[in-house]
């Protein structure tokens, strides 16, 4: 589904991502953990083309978006971008749109799908995330957990083949975090392909097929949760987990 080879990313003189290579298979849930400043969110932003890669390859379903640091043309990139969805830590809902309009706007105007069909799907998605009664509400009338659940439903409304989550619970208190993690567990059970940058170690252990530990712009260790979280081999991983699991 996703293949990244030898990704490099600089901000000015600072090399933030140093030769990152990773892949994600269909139906796989991959969690990325690591300390602040390790490059986790930058990796996600490069993978979703919100940041420009300075070198390497980026492929979706075998189709190259970036080859040796050179991007495909505009039409090809637009097509590739339909392959995935991205859920941000701060929700990024349109504040002047109702919940329903947040969900249907892009499928209708970008994908040119039938409004009636999209609305029916959106109602079902809101039911799936436990917000069937909030279709006419505005983001400011919702809790953080509800806004994040709307953001997940909005991403799913575009029929992506995979979803990226950038610390989806970092802006939420523990009670609201539970609401959002429950939805992610349900998606994992349905075999939705997901890449999740998270600081929720117990959640990463429970839902991930594979865990990647990043530090200082490198992938330091990766493998099954039982290996990376419960029996890490690298001293850097061991030190990080000791600190966060105290």
Secondary structure by P-SEA (a helix, b strand, c coil): cbbbcbbbbbcccccccccccccccccbbbbbbbccccaaaaaaaaaaccccccbbbbbccccccccccccccaaaaaaaaaccccccccccccccccccccccccccccccccaaaaaaaaaaaaaaaccccccccccccccaaaaaaaaaaaaacccccbbbbccccccccaaaaaaaaaaaaaaaaacccccccccaaaaaaccccbbbbbccccccccccccccccccccaaaaaaaaaaac
